[in-house]
């Protein structure tokens, strides 16, 4: 009977370890060569437009293997979240309220940063008088679709002023372009829209702001930065850089309003004077810290549950991932 040498045994042991490791080692995650970002035609989300215009998305993500950054325009948050549910976008600049409906429907994504607070106006058609919330009874008001920030805040504000949104007046869901066209053509009596639409209507002489969203709900959250759960789990380094670039672009918007207006106007074929007026007149603020928006977002979740927009209450852990912002900010 032949004896196996110690050297041979050592080789066999190493081979066995390597074989076992090969069987149990987790599969390597796929590389990400493209990041797809959704956004809407609003100054609320101009941080994304700045990062695209300056080439920051491409420049900052390239060292992490990302070859292309593609963006997709949506009229409102509802179709944008449908696209994210379908896996068509990885990152979304979107109102916080549509995120709630999407997560309630199974969306695997988290809010990783804030984008802005307030910034929407209730605009009444020229020729009509406003003497308080009760004077809105009988009117036809266009705003974003059910489940959006604007729809949620408007309905909650009407309820607090003893107005039944389904009986005392008519609310119709429209995107910003259609709503501006409708009020200028006299098809609706008022609109509740994010900027710059209110300033555009005012510039046309077709309406005037009667209530700003900050009066309806002081310091309310509006838009947020949402990232897919898959990207968070498999490529946290990319998500961390997305948050860094978002903060850089937001800081630019705060410090350079005129150039910000020019970037927005070019991206959306808008009149630059309207955009400058919007950034001057709105009650909004560009913010990035997600911790300061937790309370309003959870309040939206309660409002949407009461409105029966979502079937089950949502928790903070279901909606937020604060770790990336905390890491970036130290």
N, C-alpha and C positions, 0 to 999 in steps of 0.2 A: 504494500500500500504506500503510495507516494505521499509525502508530506508537503503541505503548502507553506511556502516561506512567509515570514513576517512581512516582507515587502509586498508579496502578492496579496496578502490579506489587507494590507493598508490601502492598496489600489482598489480592491473590491469594495472596501468600506466607503471610500470617497465616491466611487461610482454610484453606490447605493444611495448615499446622501444626495448626490446631484439628481438622481432619478426621482427620488421622493420629493425633492424641492420642486422639480419640474412639474410634478403632478399636483402639488398643493399651492404653488405660487399663484396669486391672483392674476387674472388676465390684464395685460397692459391696456390702459385706456386709449381710445383712438385720439389721434392728433386733431386739433382744431385749426383749420387753415382759413376759415371764414367766420366772421361774427356778423349776425344779421340783427339790425336795430330797427325797432318800430318807433314812430313818433307822429305827432299831429301838427297841423298848421296853426300853432299858437305861440305867442311870445313866452308863454309859461315854459316851453320846452326848448328855448333858444340855446341852452347850454349844449345840447346835442348838435345843433346846427353850427355853432362856433367850432366845436371839436372837429366836425367834418370839413368846414371851410378852411380851417388852419392846418388840416392834415394831421391833427393830433391823434385821432383814433388809430390811423394807419401807422404813424410814427411810433406811438407808445406801445402798440400791441405787436409790432413786427418782431421784436426780439424774443417774443414768446411763441413764435411760429405762425402767427396770424398773417396771412398773405393779403386778404381782402376784408374790408369792412363795408358792408352794403346796408343802406337804409331804405325803409319802406314807409310811405306816407299813408296814414289812415285818417278819415274824417273825424272820428270820435273814438273813445276808449272801448266801446262795445265790440266793434269788429276787430280792433287791435288785439283784444284779449282772446277773441275767437281764433285769430291767427296764431297766437302763442299756444293756445290749447292744442292746435293742430300741429305744432312743432315747426311752424314756418318762420318764426323769429326767436332769437335767443335772449334779447334784451329789449325792454320796453320803457320808453318815457310815456307815462300814462297817468290819468287821474287815479287817486287811491280807491275810489268807490268801485270802478269796474273790476279792479283786482279782487275785491271781496267776492263778487259774483262768480268770477272765474275760479278762485280757490275753492269756493263752495261747490263748484261743479267738477272739481278734480284737478285743477291746474297745479302742476308741480313747479312752483316758483316762489321766490321770496323778495320782499322789499329790502334793498340793501342801502339805499340812501334816499334822502328827501330831494325834491327838485324846486318846489316853490310853495308859498302859502298865499291864500286869497287870490285876487286878480280877475274876478268875473263881475259883470255889471248887468243889472236889469234895465233895459233900455225901452222907453215908451215911444211909440210912434208920434211924430210931430202932429200937433192938432188935438191931441188928447190931453186931459188934465189928470194930475195925480195929487190926491189929497191925503194919501195914506193907504195901507194895504187893502182896506175895504173897498177902495175905489177901483180895484182890479177885478172885482166881481163882474162876470159877464164877458170878460175879455178873452181873446185867444192868444196864448203865449207860446212861442217856439223856444225850445231848449234842446239839449242833447237827449239821447234816448234814455229810457228807464234804466236805472242802475248806475248812471254816470254821476260824477261829482255835482254837476249843475242840476240835474234832475233831483238828486237826493237833497241838496241844500235848499232848493226852491220849495219842494214839497214840505220839508220840515219847517221852513220859515212860514209858509202859508198856514200850516196846521197850528203853529204857535200864535198866529194872529186870527185864529178861529175862522179860517177859510178852508172849505172842503175842496181840495184840488180836483176832485172828480165830479163835483156837482155845481160848485159856484162859479167855475170858469173852465176853460179848455186848455190843456197842455198838449202840444204836439211835438214829437221827436224829430229833430232835423240836425244835419251837420251844419257847420258854421257858414259855408258858402250858400246853401239853400236858405238858411234862416235870414241871412243878410238880404238876399234877393227877395224873400217873402215880405220883410218889413218895409223895404224900399218900394215894393209894388203894392203895399197896403193889404196884403193877403193875411197878415197877422197884426195884432195890436201892439205886441211887445215881444222882446227876445231876452233871454238870459244866457249870455255867452261869455266865454273867456276872451281876454284881449288877444289880438288887437281889434277884433270885430266891433266892439262898442265905439272905438275911436273912428273906425271906417264909416260906420253909420252916421255918426255925428258930423264927419267931414262932408258927407253927402247931403247934410241938412234934413235927414229923414227921421231923426230921433234924438232923444236926450236921456242921459243916465238919471234914473230916479232913486235907485238903491244899489250900493256896491255890496259884493258878497261878504266883505268884512263887517258890514253892518248887520247882515243876516246872521253871521256866525263868526264872531271875532277870532282872528288868528287861526282860521281853519286851514287844514291841509288841503292842497290841491293835487299837484302832480308829484309822482314818486318815480324812482328808478327801480325797475324790477328785472331780476335775472333768473333764468331757468334753473331748476334744481339740478339738472344734469351738469350744467356748466359749473355750478357751485361745488358739487361733489367731485367731479372729475378734473376740473381745472381751476382750483381756487386762485392760482397765481394770475390767471387772466381776469377773474372777477375783481381781484384786488387792484389791478391796473385800471380796469374800467372805472372803479370808484375814484382812483387818483385823477384820472383824466376828466371825469365829471366835475370834481372839485375845482380843478384848474380852469375849466371852461366857465363854471359858475362864477368864480372870482373875477374872471375877465368880464363877464356880463355886468357885474356890479360896478367895476371900475371904468368901463368903457361903453357908456350907453349909446353914444352916437355910432361907433363902429358896430356895436351889437345890432342897432337898428338897420344899418346898411347890410349886414350879413343876413338878417332875417328877410329884408325886402328882396334881396337877390334870390334867396332860396325859394321864396314863396310868391315871387312876381307881385309884390305889394308896393304901394307908394311909400317911399321912405319917410315923408312928412307925417303920414298916418301912423307909422310905426314909432317914430320919435314921440308923437303926441301920446301914443298908448303907453310907452314906458315912462312918460312924465306924469300921466294922469291916473294910471291904475293904482289900486291899493295893495298890490302884490309885492312880495319880496322873494328873492332867490335865496334858498337855503339848501344845505346839504346834509346836516346832521339828522339821521333818522330817529334818534332818541326823542327829539322835541315834537315829533308828529305822532307818536304812539297813541297818546290820549285821544286826539281828534279822530284818528283812524278807527280806534276801537269804538268810539261813539258812532261813527258811520256804520259800523257793523251792527250796532244795536238798532239804529234807525232803519237799516235795510231789512233786518229781521222783523221789525215791527211792520214794515211796509210789505212783508212777505216776498221780498226780492230774493232772499236766501232762506233756505229751509232750516238750517241749524246755526246756532251761535258759533262764532269763530274766536280763537284765542290768539294772543300775541305771538306765541311760538309758531302758529300756523302761517302767520303773515310776515314776520320780520326775521332777518338775520343781521344782527348788529355787529358781528365780529369783524367784517371787512373794514367798515368805517373806523371802528376802534383801533384796528391794527394800523391803518393808514395815518390816523391822527395821533397814534401813540398813547 
